[in-house]
Every structure is written in C-alpha cells, then in structure tokens.
C-alpha cells in the first residue's frame, strides 16, 4: 500500500527539504538518536519511552507485523520527525487506530507536523480504519488545539490516569476523529 508512495520528497514553506519514508527496522538507530535529543518536557508526553532500545525494538516488530504503520521524516542530518498509526488486535477495535506525531523542536511551527499528519491520515484511510484516536494529558493545551483544528473532538477525560516521570498524576484526554469526515482541503489549511 504505502510502498508505492514512499519515499516522498517535500519542501517546507521555509525551503527545508525533507524526505518522508515508510519506517522499517532500518530506522531503529535513527529513532534512538532522535529520542536522545528530546528534552524532559518532550519525554513527559510520549506514550512510551523511545529512549529505551527494547521499546524501539517492540515498535519495529509492530511495523513488521503490520500492527503499526509509521512514517519517518529525514533532513540531510537525520530523523526529524515521525507519524504513526497503531492498531489494536482486539476484534471490536480493529477499525480504530491511534495516531502519534512527534517532530524535532527545530522543525516545530514550520509545517512538518502538518505534512506528517496529512500523510498519516492518508495511510489510515488505506488501512480501512474508520476512527482515529489521539491521547494527551490535560495540560497539553497546544496539542489539544492542534487536534481540534484537524476535526478531533474530546471523547473522555480520565482523571489521574497518567503518571509522569516525576511521579505526578495527570488527567488523560482522549480525542477522536471520524476518518470519513477528513478532507484534503482541511489538511492544507491547518497550521500545526
């Protein structure tokens, strides 16, 4: 499905050249390098600790089995962002995917997040998913606003569901999006 589309070269509005590839096990070390550059605040909001090699190995295995599909964005120096859609094996949630997007601080507010999000929406459509979910803590106001602009709506707030690295409890916000409602026009007009 995605093999015929990627790699794909894009140019950001500021002229930066990026190559988007379908992620595979060959990206393992690049993911670990990307994660090592994340600061404490960025790490707080990751669903899993991608600084740990065994966690990245599990991710790579999920790519191989098809449980996850991820796109990797590279500049001339290395991995600068990724977008993933993860599926659960439970039959009753087989049409639901969880979307995750992470962009290097140097590339934020430059259009890379918007491009990766648009690309992963297209991938999700190709997987015949009907709904996408995004999870974030209640204090991630910027992420919530970005997902609202994409058409995501809050579905639930789970009190004290997330424990950060310092042991503090935080509320988890679950947002969802109906894939059939997303249009390419929306992705072109939203700024992340």
C-alpha positions in Angstrom: 0.0 0.0 0.0 2.5 2.7 1.1 5.4 1.1 -0.7 4.4 2.8 -4.0 4.0 6.2 -2.4 7.2 6.5 -0.3 9.8 7.7 -0.2 8.4 11.2 -0.9 10.3 14.4 -1.1 8.6 17.6 0.3 9.7 21.2 0.7 8.6 23.0 3.8 7.3 26.6 3.4 10.7 27.9 4.6 12.6 25.9 1.9 13.8 23.0 4.0 13.9 19.7 2.1 12.5 16.7 3.8 12.2 13.1 2.7 9.3 11.1 4.1 9.8 7.3 4.1 7.8 4.4 5.4 9.5 3.4 8.6 11.1 0.0 9.0 13.6 -1.8 11.2 16.4 0.1 9.3 15.2 3.2 11.1 15.8 1.8 14.6 19.0 3.6 15.4 17.7 6.8 13.9 14.7 6.7 16.2 17.0 6.1 19.2 19.1 9.1 18.1 16.0 11.2 17.7 14.8 10.3 21.1 18.2 11.1 22.7 17.7 14.7 21.6 14.3 15.1 23.3 14.2 17.2 26.4 12.4 16.3 29.6 9.2 18.1 28.6 9.0 16.3 25.3 9.6 13.0 27.1 6.8 13.6 29.6 4.2 13.4 26.8 5.4 10.3 25.0 3.2 7.2 25.2 6.2 5.0 25.5 9.9 5.7 26.4 11.5 5.6 23.0 14.9 6.2 24.5 14.9 2.6 25.6 16.2 0.2 22.9 13.8 -2.6 23.9 10.8 -0.2 23.4 12.0 0.8 20.0 12.6 -2.9 19.1 8.9 -3.6 20.1 7.9 -0.7 17.8 10.0 -2.1 14.9 8.3 -5.5 15.5 4.9 -3.9 15.3 5.9 -2.4 12.0 6.9 -5.8 10.7 3.7 -7.4 11.7 1.6 -4.6 10.4 0.1 -3.7 13.8 1.6 -0.2 13.3 2.5 1.8 10.3 4.9 4.7 10.7 6.3 7.4 8.5 9.8 8.8 9.1 10.8 12.3 8.1 14.5 12.9 7.4 16.5 16.0 6.6 20.1 15.9 5.5 21.3 15.3 9.1 18.9 12.6 10.2 15.4 11.8 11.5 13.5 15.0 12.4 10.0 13.6 12.9 7.6 10.7 12.6 3.9 9.9 12.4 2.4 6.6 13.3 -1.0 4.9 13.3 -1.2 2.0 15.7 -3.9 -0.7 15.7 -5.1 -2.9 18.5 -5.5 -6.6 17.8 -8.9 -6.8 19.6 -11.6 -7.6 17.0 -14.0 -5.0 18.4 -11.4 -2.2 17.9 -10.0 -3.4 14.6 -11.3 -0.3 12.7 -9.8 2.2 15.3 -6.2 3.5 15.1 -4.2 5.6 17.4 -2.3 8.4 15.8 1.0 9.7 17.2 3.1 12.5 15.7 6.4 13.8 17.0 8.6 16.5 15.5 12.0 17.7 16.5 11.9 21.1 18.2 13.8 22.7 15.4 11.1 21.8 13.0 8.0 22.8 15.0 5.8 25.5 13.6 7.4 25.0 10.2 4.8 22.8 8.5 6.4 19.4 9.1 3.8 18.3 11.7 1.0 19.3 9.3 2.6 17.3 6.5 3.2 14.2 8.6 -0.4 14.4 10.0 -1.8 14.7 6.5 0.3 11.7 5.3 -0.7 9.5 8.2 -4.4 10.3 7.6 -3.9 9.0 4.1 -2.3 5.9 5.4 -5.1 5.3 7.9 -7.6 5.6 5.1 -5.7 2.9 3.2 -5.9 0.6 6.2 -9.7 0.9 6.1 -9.8 2.5 9.6 -12.9 4.3 10.5 -11.8 6.3 13.5 -8.6 7.7 14.8 -7.8 8.3 18.4 -5.3 10.7 20.0 -4.3 10.7 23.7 -2.7 13.5 25.5 -2.5 14.9 29.0 -5.0 17.6 30.0 -2.2 20.2 30.3 -1.1 19.7 26.7 -3.2 22.6 25.5 -1.3 23.2 22.3 -1.7 19.6 21.2 -5.4 19.6 22.0 -5.9 22.8 20.0 -3.9 21.3 17.0 -6.1 18.2 17.0 -9.3 20.2 17.4 -8.2 22.2 14.2 -8.0 18.8 12.5 -11.5 17.9 13.5 -10.8 15.8 16.5 -13.3 16.0 19.3 -12.8 15.2 23.0 -14.3 11.8 23.9 -13.3 11.4 27.5 -11.1 12.6 30.3 -9.7 10.0 32.6 -8.7 11.5 36.0 -5.2 10.8 37.4 -4.6 8.2 34.6 -1.1 9.2 33.6 1.9 9.3 35.8 4.8 11.4 34.7 8.5 10.7 35.2 8.5 12.5 38.5 5.5 10.5 39.8 2.9 13.3 39.4 -0.5 12.2 38.3 -2.2 13.8 35.3 -5.5 13.6 33.6 -5.6 11.9 30.2 -7.7 13.4 27.4 -8.9 11.1 24.7 -9.9 12.7 21.4 -11.3 11.0 18.3 -11.8 11.7 14.6 -14.1 10.1 12.1 -11.9 9.4 9.1 -14.7 9.7 6.5 -15.1 13.3 7.6 -11.5 14.3 6.9 -10.8 16.1 3.6 -7.5 17.0 1.9 -8.6 20.6 1.9 -8.6 20.7 5.7 -5.1 19.3 5.9 -3.9 22.0 3.5 -5.3 24.8 5.6 -4.4 23.7 9.2 -1.2 25.0 10.7 0.4 22.8 13.3 
